[in-house]
Amino acid sequence: MRVGLQIGFVALAVDLAFGQNHRLLVTTQGPLVDARLDPIVNPGTCSGHMHSVFGSQTFGAIVDPEIDLKADANITTTSNVPPNLSQYWAPSMYIWNPADQMYYIVPTYSKTYYRLRGDREGANPIPHNLRFLIGDASRTISYTENEPRDEIRWTLTTNSVFGRQSVDKWSAGDWEFLRANPDVVADYFLDGRGELEMNLNFPNCLAVDAEGKPVLDSADYRSHGTHAYRRNREPWCPPEFPYRIPTVNLEVRYEVDALESVLGGDVIKNVDNWFLSTGDNSGSSAHGDFISGWPEEMWVGIIANCGDGKGDGCPTHQWYYPSRGRDAVLKKNTQPLLKPMPNEVVSPVATLPTGPCPGETTTTTTTPTTTTTTTTTTTTTTTTTTTTTTTTTTTTTTTTTTTTTTTTTTTTTTTTTTTTTTTTTTTTTTTTTTTTPTTTTTTTTTTTTTPAPTTTTAAELRVVLQMMNTATDERIVTLDGSPVPFSLVENKVVSFQAVPVGVLESSVESAALQIQNNQGYSNSQNENRRPYSFYGDTRGDFVNGISLSAGSTYTLRVRFYSENRQAGEQLLDEVLSFTVQ
């Protein structure tokens, strides 16, 4: 624990003066689902590759923040901090098994470090419904040492295996540092921690709109934010991105060693067998997304008072778990889904899932449009004839004087000659119209994607059946009627978990499962506690478990009740069969 948190505001003032970085909070998220969905990049339809998802149970093809991320809406999460309804996802990792020519998905969980770079004063809450994508999902070539890239790197969850090595694990780029050090891979993934980590730092400086509010998303899912710069030893947000928030540092943990018992050590330690769900074998297509589902008001107290999720006045203190043992439990935390998922096999698969999801159809409509253009040309000729007007005036004055008489007679004769002005204007207009037809054909292509049928429907109550490894309490496979490879269950004691899904999920108070096979085996059990686990529940109720035989067909009948089986109303009665091959 930091001293500043122990002695209160005096130390906090020193903390501010020196501008230290604060690790405000650490959350652990168990796996939610592996599915080809991405509500940021591909809202409403299927994604091009598989994602491993962590966080609140309302994840789906579309995430409505006013419904799916709403506090006090009885929404649960795989995070150890229940008010955190955020959702995080990254590409799934597969290991290729040369023996059966199949890809096996690697189990995952995640941790999120919320760090504040710089002073607490002036930092802003992480906005509700903030969305980001970083990384390049289409890249297949390793980055070179100085090549620009988003703040993503691959690492191991401990550095101790490099203690005897003089190798910089970043200099070779992505998974190349592991290819170059096979002894390290063997030590770490077979005898050590066994987890490969994708470490992502999301932007911590946001753009603002005309009202000064933070921008939550952008057309490319990333240009509404950037990372703080160093200025005078302090992190500094540039003027274009003035809204400073805590950094979301997501660590996706791929538990490579979990597949050793399934595939063998030689297979899992060979990096050439590793693939991201994008088809990339280099690790360079690492990318990640998140949607913030935190209540903004909670961040005010976190920024002011939290260190590692605890401290006086820290609103997450009650959920802080300091022990590694507790962390091991948290990373296995699962929650039932409330939304439909694509109805496809996730693992093992002969080819990495891509393209339209099963049942999803894409219709392309081509509409030709013909446009005729008429061009009219008008020529005007004007001829004007003008006659000049000339006016001549002649004045004659005669004066006669007679002396005899005092009479003076004056005779004036005026002759005026006028030539009338005649102006003749002749206008000749010649109009020539030339019509030139121009035909332009425009082809409009409309692509309509019809979503695939799904394994669950939010409007009704359904069941998701999972086969579990009794010894480790890890999911082996989600049952959907497809054949189960015997290699998945060979030498294992298995159990089954029945997960209610849908709007009536909260009404389920008990469950019953009946199992029978084509060899005459039959048994049934009741369960009144969640998770509804049967035949090998690690809580000790049914420790014997069962073993599955190659070539056998098993039929599971699941029933959900509103109370216990004797008194409650039956809400669901569903049957599913599968064959072990």
C-alpha positions in Angstrom: 0.0 0.0 0.0 1.3 3.4 -0.8 2.3 5.7 2.1 0.2 8.5 0.6 -3.0 6.5 1.2 -2.0 5.6 4.7 -1.5 9.1 6.0 -4.2 10.9 4.1 -4.4 14.3 2.4 -1.0 15.7 3.5 0.8 12.9 1.6 -1.7 13.3 -1.2 -0.6 16.9 -1.6 3.0 15.7 -2.0 1.8 13.1 -4.5 0.2 15.9 -6.6 3.2 18.1 -6.4 5.5 15.4 -7.8 3.0 14.3 -10.4 3.3 10.6 -9.7 1.4 7.9 -11.6 -1.4 6.3 -9.6 -2.5 2.7 -9.9 -6.1 3.5 -8.9 -7.7 0.1 -9.3 -7.2 -3.5 -10.5 -10.1 -5.6 -11.6 -10.1 -9.2 -12.7 -12.6 -10.5 -15.3 -13.4 -14.1 -15.8 -14.3 -15.3 -19.3 -17.8 -14.4 -20.5 -18.0 -16.1 -23.9 -16.0 -16.9 -27.1 -18.0 -15.6 -30.0 -17.8 -14.0 -33.4 -19.3 -10.7 -32.3 -18.0 -7.2 -32.2 -20.6 -4.5 -31.3 -18.2 -1.7 -32.1 -16.9 -2.7 -35.6 -19.7 -5.1 -36.7 -22.9 -4.0 -34.9 -25.9 -6.2 -35.5 -24.1 -8.9 -37.4 -21.3 -11.5 -37.3 -17.6 -10.5 -36.9 -15.0 -11.9 -39.2 -13.1 -13.7 -36.4 -13.6 -15.1 -33.0 -13.3 -12.9 -29.9 -12.7 -13.8 -26.2 -15.1 -11.6 -24.2 -15.0 -10.5 -20.6 -17.4 -8.3 -18.5 -21.1 -7.8 -18.2 -23.6 -10.5 -19.4 -25.4 -8.1 -21.7 -22.7 -8.4 -24.4 -24.1 -9.0 -27.8 -24.1 -7.9 -31.5 -25.5 -4.6 -30.3 -24.9 -2.9 -27.0 -27.4 -0.2 -26.0 -25.8 1.8 -23.1 -29.1 2.9 -21.8 -30.3 -0.7 -21.4 -27.3 -3.0 -21.4 -24.9 -0.9 -19.3 -27.4 0.6 -16.9 -26.6 0.4 -13.2 -29.2 -1.2 -10.9 -30.7 -3.2 -13.8 -30.0 -6.6 -12.2 -27.1 -7.1 -14.6 -24.2 -9.3 -13.5 -20.6 -9.3 -14.7 -17.5 -11.5 -14.7 -15.6 -8.6 -13.1 -14.8 -8.7 -9.4 -16.3 -5.2 -9.0 -20.1 -5.6 -9.6 -20.8 -2.0 -10.6 -18.3 -2.3 -13.4 -20.5 -3.3 -16.3 -17.8 -2.6 -18.9 -17.2 -5.1 -21.7 -13.8 -6.0 -23.1 -12.8 -8.3 -25.9 -9.7 -9.4 -27.9 -9.0 -12.0 -30.6 -9.2 -15.6 -29.3 -6.1 -17.7 -29.5 -6.0 -21.2 -31.0 -3.4 -24.0 -30.9 -3.1 -26.2 -34.0 -2.9 -29.9 -33.2 -1.1 -31.8 -36.0 -2.4 -35.1 -34.8 -6.1 -34.6 -35.5 -5.6 -31.5 -37.8 -7.9 -29.4 -35.5 -7.6 -25.9 -33.8 -8.2 -25.8 -30.1 -9.2 -22.5 -28.4 -7.0 -21.4 -25.5 -8.9 -20.5 -22.2 -8.6 -16.9 -21.2 -9.3 -14.4 -18.5 -8.3 -10.7 -18.1 -7.1 -8.1 -15.7 -7.6 -4.4 -16.1 -5.4 -1.8 -14.4 -6.8 1.7 -14.2 -3.8 4.1 -13.9 -3.9 7.8 -13.6 -0.9 9.5 -15.2 -0.2 12.8 -13.5 -2.1 14.8 -10.9 -5.4 13.6 -9.5 -6.5 17.2 -9.6 -8.1 18.0 -13.0 -8.5 14.4 -14.0 -12.0 13.5 -15.4 -14.2 10.4 -14.9 -14.1 7.7 -17.6 -17.3 8.5 -19.6 -20.1 6.0 -19.6 -20.3 4.3 -23.0 -16.8 5.4 -24.1 -15.7 3.1 -26.9 -12.3 2.3 -28.3 -10.5 -0.1 -30.6 -6.7 -0.2 -30.9 -4.4 -2.5 -32.9 -4.6 -3.8 -36.5 -6.6 -7.0 -36.9 -5.6 -7.4 -40.5 -1.8 -7.4 -40.0 0.1 -10.6 -40.4 3.8 -9.5 -40.4 5.7 -8.8 -37.2 6.5 -5.2 -36.3 10.1 -4.1 -36.4 11.8 -2.7 -33.4 11.2 1.0 -34.1 8.0 0.7 -36.3 5.1 2.9 -35.0 2.2 1.0 -33.6 -0.6 1.3 -31.0 0.4 0.8 -27.4 0.1 -3.0 -27.5 2.8 -5.6 -26.6 3.1 -9.3 -25.9 4.7 -10.3 -22.6 4.8 -13.1 -20.1 3.2 -12.8 -16.7 6.5 -13.0 -15.0 10.0 -11.9 -16.0 11.8 -14.6 -13.9 12.3 -16.9 -16.9 14.5 -14.3 -18.5 16.7 -14.0 -15.5 19.4 -16.2 -17.1 18.8 -14.9 -20.6 20.5 -11.9 -22.3 17.5 -11.3 -24.5 15.3 -8.3 -24.9 11.9 -9.9 -25.4 10.6 -6.8 -27.3 13.4 -6.3 -29.8 12.5 -9.3 -32.0 8.9 -8.2 -32.4 5.7 -10.0 -31.2 6.0 -13.8 -31.0 9.4 -13.8 -32.7 11.1 -13.3 -29.3 9.6 -16.7 -28.3 10.5 -18.4 -31.5 14.1 -17.3 -30.9 14.1 -18.7 -27.4 12.6 -22.2 -27.4 14.1 -23.1 -24.1 12.3 -20.2 -22.5 9.0 -21.3 -24.0 9.5 -24.8 -22.6 10.5 -23.6 -19.1 7.7 -21.1 -18.9 4.7 -22.8 -20.5 5.4 -26.3 -19.2 6.9 -25.7 -15.8 6.2 -22.0 -15.1 3.1 -19.7 -15.0 2.1 -20.8 -18.5 0.2 -17.6 -19.4 0.8 -15.5 -22.5 -0.3 -11.9 -22.1 -1.5 -9.3 -24.6 -1.0 -5.9 -22.9 -3.1 -3.0 -24.3 -3.0 0.7 -23.2 -6.1 2.6 -24.4 -5.9 6.4 -25.1 -6.2 8.6 -22.0 -6.9 12.0 -23.7 -10.2 12.6 -25.4 -11.6 15.1 -27.9 -14.5 17.2 -26.8 -17.6 18.5 -28.7 -18.8 22.1 -29.1 -20.3 21.9 -25.6 -17.0 20.7 -24.1 -18.4 17.1 -23.5 -16.0 14.2 -24.3 -16.5 12.5 -27.6 -17.3 8.8 -27.1 -16.7 7.2 -30.5 -15.5 8.0 -34.0 -15.8 6.6 -37.5 -12.5 4.6 -37.2 -13.2 3.8 -33.5 -9.9 5.5 -32.4 -9.4 9.0 -33.7 -11.4 10.6 -30.8 -8.6 10.0 -28.5 -4.8 10.0 -28.1 -2.2 9.3 -25.4 -0.7 11.9 -23.1 2.7 13.4 -23.9 5.5 14.1 -21.5 5.8 17.9 -20.9 7.9 19.2 -18.0 8.0 15.8 -16.5 4.1 15.7 -16.5 1.7 13.9 -18.7 0.1 16.5 -21.0 -3.0 16.1 -23.2 -2.6 18.1 -26.5 -5.2 20.9 -27.1 -7.1 18.8 -29.6 -7.7 16.2 -26.9 -8.0 18.2 -23.7 -10.2 15.7 -21.7 -7.8 13.7 -19.4 -9.0 10.4 -18.0 -7.4 7.4 -16.3 -5.7 5.0 -18.6 -7.4 1.7 -19.2 -4.6 -0.9 -19.3 -6.1 -4.3 -20.3 -4.2 -7.5 -19.9 -5.6 -10.5 -21.7 -4.2 -13.7 -20.3 -4.1 -16.7 -22.6 -3.7 -19.9 -20.5 -1.6 -21.8 -22.9 -0.6 -24.4 -20.3 -4.2 -25.4 -19.8 -4.1 -27.3 -23.1 -1.0 -29.4 -22.1 -3.3 -32.2 -20.8 -5.3 -32.1 -24.0 -2.6 -31.7 -26.7 0.6 -32.6 -25.0 3.6 -30.5 -24.1 5.4 -30.8 -27.5 2.3 -29.3 -29.3 1.7 -26.3 -27.0 5.4 -25.2 -26.7 5.8 -25.0 -30.5 5.0 -21.4 -31.3 4.4 -22.4 -34.9 1.2 -24.0 -33.7 -0.1 -20.8 -32.3 -2.7 -18.7 -34.1 -4.8 -15.8 -33.3 -8.4 -16.1 -34.5 -7.6 -13.7 -37.3 -5.4 -16.4 -38.9 -2.2 -14.6 -37.9 0.7 -16.7 -36.7 3.0 -13.8 -35.8 1.0 -12.1 -33.0 1.1 -8.8 -34.9 -2.7 -8.7 -35.4 -3.1 -8.1 -31.7 -6.0 -5.8 -31.0 -8.6 -5.1 -28.4 -11.9 -3.2 -27.8 -13.8 -2.0 -24.8 -17.0 -0.2 -23.9 -17.0 1.5 -20.6 -19.9 0.5 -18.3 -18.8 2.2 -15.1 -21.1 4.7 -13.4 -19.4 8.0 -14.0 -20.1 9.3 -10.5 -18.2 6.4 -9.0 -15.0 7.5 -10.7 -15.0 10.8 -8.8 -14.3 8.8 -5.6 -11.9 6.4 -7.3 -9.8 9.2 -8.7 -9.7 11.1 -5.4 -9.2 8.3 -2.9 -8.2 4.9 -4.5 -4.9 3.1 -4.7 -5.0 -0.4 -5.9 -8.7 -0.4 -5.4 -8.6 0.3 -1.7 -8.1 3.1 0.8 -10.3 5.4 3.0 -13.1 6.8 0.9 -12.4 4.4 -2.0 -15.7 3.2 -3.4 -14.3 -0.1 -4.5 -12.6 -1.0 -1.2 -15.3 -3.7 -0.3 -14.4 -5.7 -3.4 -10.6 -5.6 -3.0 -9.1 -9.1 -2.8 -5.3 -9.1 -2.0 -4.6 -12.8 -2.2 -3.5 -14.8 -5.3 -5.8 -17.5 -4.2 -8.8 -15.2 -4.4 -7.6 -14.0 -7.8 -7.5 -17.6 -9.0 -11.1 -17.9 -8.1 -12.1 -14.6 -9.8 -10.5 -15.5 -13.1 -12.9 -18.5 -13.3 -15.9 -16.3 -12.6 -18.5 -16.9 -15.3 -22.0 -15.5 -15.9 -25.0 -16.6 -18.0 -25.5 -14.6 -21.2 -28.6 -12.5 -21.8 -28.3 -12.2 -25.5 -28.1 -14.5 -28.6 -24.8 -15.8 -29.7 -23.9 -17.2 -33.2 -24.9 -20.9 -33.5 -21.5 -22.3 -34.4 -18.8 -24.6 -33.0 -16.1 -22.6 -31.3 -13.5 -25.4 -30.6 -12.1 -27.7 -31.8 -12.5 -26.7 -35.4 -10.9 -27.8 -38.7 -10.7 -24.2 -39.9 -10.7 -21.0 -38.0 -14.2 -19.6 -38.0 -14.7 -16.7 -40.5 -17.2 -15.4 -43.1 -21.0 -15.3 -42.5 -22.1 -17.2 -39.4 -24.1 -20.4 -39.9 -27.6 -19.5 -41.1 -26.6 -15.9 -41.8 -27.3 -15.0 -45.4 -26.0 -12.1 -47.5 -28.1 -10.9 -50.4 -26.6 -8.6 -53.0 -29.1 -6.6 -55.2 -27.9 -4.8 -58.4 -30.1 -2.1 -59.7 -29.2 -0.5 -63.2 -30.3 3.1 -63.6 -30.4 4.7 -67.1 -30.3 8.5 -67.4 -30.8 10.4 -70.8 -29.5 13.9 -71.1 -30.7 16.4 -73.9 -28.5 19.2 -74.9 -30.2 22.2 -76.7 -28.1 24.9 -78.6 -29.9 28.2 -79.7 -28.3 30.7 -82.2 -29.8 34.2 -82.6 -29.0 36.6 -85.5 -30.2 40.3 -85.3 -30.2 42.7 -88.3 -30.9 46.5 -87.7 -31.6 49.1 -90.4 -31.6 52.7 -89.4 -32.7 55.8 -91.5 -31.1 59.1 -90.4 -33.5 61.9 -89.7 -32.6 65.3 -91.3 -34.5 68.5 -90.6 -33.9 71.7 -92.7 -35.4 75.0 -91.7 -35.3 78.1 -94.0 -36.4 81.5 -92.7 -36.9 84.5 -95.1 -37.5 88.0 -93.6 -38.7 90.9 -95.9 -38.8 94.4 -94.6 -40.6 97.1 -96.7 -40.4 100.8 -95.6 -42.6 103.5 -97.2 -41.6 107.0 -96.4 -44.9 108.6 -97.4 -46.8 107.0 -94.8 -45.6 106.3 -91.4 -46.4 102.7 -91.8 -43.9 100.0 -91.5 -44.8 96.7 -92.9 -42.7 93.8 -92.1 -43.3 90.5 -93.8 -41.6 87.4 -92.6 -41.7 84.2 -94.6 -40.5 81.1 -93.0 -40.1 77.9 -95.0 -39.5 74.7 -93.1 -38.5 71.5 -94.7 -38.8 68.5 -92.6 -37.7 65.1 -93.5 -39.5 62.5 -91.4 -37.3 60.2 -89.5 -37.9 56.6 -90.3 -36.2 53.9 -88.3 -36.7 50.3 -89.4 -35.4 47.5 -87.2 -35.5 44.1 -88.6 -34.7 41.3 -86.2 -34.3 37.8 -87.6 -34.0 35.0 -84.9 -32.8 31.6 -86.0 -33.0 28.9 -83.4 -31.2 25.7 -84.0 -31.8 22.9 -81.5 -29.4 20.0 -81.4 -30.4 17.1 -79.2 -27.6 14.8 -78.1 -28.8 11.9 -76.0 -26.3 10.7 -73.4 -27.1 7.4 -71.6 -25.4 6.8 -68.2 -25.9 3.5 -66.5 -25.3 3.6 -62.7 -25.2 0.3 -60.9 -26.3 0.4 -57.3 -25.3 -2.6 -55.2 -27.2 -3.1 -51.9 -25.9 -5.8 -49.5 -28.4 -7.0 -46.9 -27.2 -9.3 -44.2 -29.8 -11.4 -42.4 -28.6 -12.5 -38.9 -28.1 -16.1 -38.2 -30.3 -18.2 -36.1 -29.0 -18.2 -32.5 -28.7 -20.6 -29.7 -30.6 -18.4 -27.4 -33.3 -15.8 -27.6 -33.5 -13.1 -25.1 -37.3 -13.1 -25.2 -37.6 -16.6 -23.8 -35.9 -19.0 -21.4 -33.3 -21.3 -22.9 -30.4 -23.3 -21.6 -26.7 -23.3 -22.4 -25.2 -26.7 -21.6 -21.5 -26.8 -20.9 -19.3 -29.9 -20.3 -16.8 -29.2 -17.5 -13.5 -30.9 -16.5 -14.3 -31.9 -12.9 -10.7 -31.9 -11.8 -10.1 -28.3 -12.9 -13.6 -26.9 -13.1 -12.8 -25.6 -16.6 -15.1 -25.7 -19.5 -14.3 -28.3 -22.1 -16.9 -27.5 -24.6 -20.3 -25.9 -25.0 -22.7 -28.6 -26.2 -24.9 -27.8 -29.2 -25.6 -31.2 -30.6 -22.3 -31.4 -32.6 -20.1 -34.5 -32.1 -17.6 -34.2 -29.2 -14.1 -35.5 -30.1 -13.0 -38.3 -27.7 -9.6 -36.6 -27.3 -11.4 -33.8 -25.3 -12.8 -36.2 -22.7 -10.3 -39.1 -22.8 -9.1 -39.9 -19.2 -11.3 -37.2 -17.8 -14.1 -37.1 -15.3 -16.6 -34.7 -16.6 -19.6 -32.8 -15.2 -22.3 -30.7 -16.8 -23.4 -27.1 -16.1 -26.8 -25.9 -17.2 -27.0 -22.2 -17.6 -30.4 -20.5 -17.9 -30.5 -17.7 -20.4 -33.2 -15.1 -21.3 -35.5 -12.7 -19.6 -36.9 -15.4 -17.3 -33.4 -16.4 -16.2 -33.9 -14.6 -12.8 -37.0 -16.7 -12.2 -35.1 -20.0 -12.2 -34.6 -21.3 -8.6 -33.8 -25.0 -9.2 -32.8 -27.3 -12.0 -32.8 -31.0 -12.8 -30.7 -33.0 -15.3 -31.3 -36.5 -16.5 -28.6 -38.3 -18.6 -28.8 -41.5 -20.5 -26.8 -43.2 -23.2 -27.3 -45.8 -25.9 -25.6 -48.4 -23.7 -28.4 -48.4 -21.1 -26.9 -46.0 -18.6 -29.4 -43.6 -17.0 -29.3 -41.2 -14.0 -30.9 -37.9 -12.8 -30.0 -35.2 -10.3 -31.5 -32.1 -8.9 -29.7 -28.9 -8.0 -31.0 -25.9 -6.0 -27.9 -23.7 -6.1 -26.2 -21.8 -8.9 -24.3 -22.6 -10.9 -26.5 -25.6 -11.7 -23.7 -28.2 -11.9 -24.3 -32.0 -12.2 -22.0 -35.1 -11.9 -18.8 -33.9 -10.5 -19.5 -30.4 -9.0 -16.3 -29.2 -7.4 -18.3 -28.1 -4.3 -18.3 -31.8 -3.3 -21.9 -32.7 -3.8 -21.3 -35.2 -6.6 -17.6 -36.0 -6.5 -17.7 -39.2 -8.4 -18.5 -37.7 -11.8 -18.8 -39.7 -15.0 -16.5 -40.7 -17.8 -17.7 -40.7 -21.4 -17.0 -43.5 -23.9 -16.0 -43.2 -27.5 -18.9 -44.2 -29.9 -21.6 -43.6 -27.3 -24.5 -41.2 -27.7 -25.6 -39.2 -24.7 -29.0 -37.6 -24.2 -29.4 -34.8 -21.6 -32.8 -33.6 -20.4 -32.7 -30.3 -18.6 -35.6 -28.8 -16.6 -35.8 -25.5 -14.8 -38.2 -24.7 -12.0 -39.4 -21.5 -10.4 -38.9 -23.1 -6.9 -37.7 -26.5 -5.9 -38.7 -29.4 -8.1 -41.5 -30.6 -5.8 -43.2 -27.2 -5.4 -42.1 -25.0 -8.3 -43.6 -24.3 -11.7 -41.7 -26.0 -14.5 -40.3 -23.2 -16.7 -38.3 -25.2 -19.2 -38.0 -28.8 -20.4 -35.3 -29.3 -23.1 -33.5 -32.3 -24.6 -30.1 -32.3 -26.3 -28.1 -35.3 -27.6 -24.5 -35.6 -28.7 -22.1 -38.4 -29.7 -18.5 -38.9 -28.6 -16.4 -39.7 -31.6 
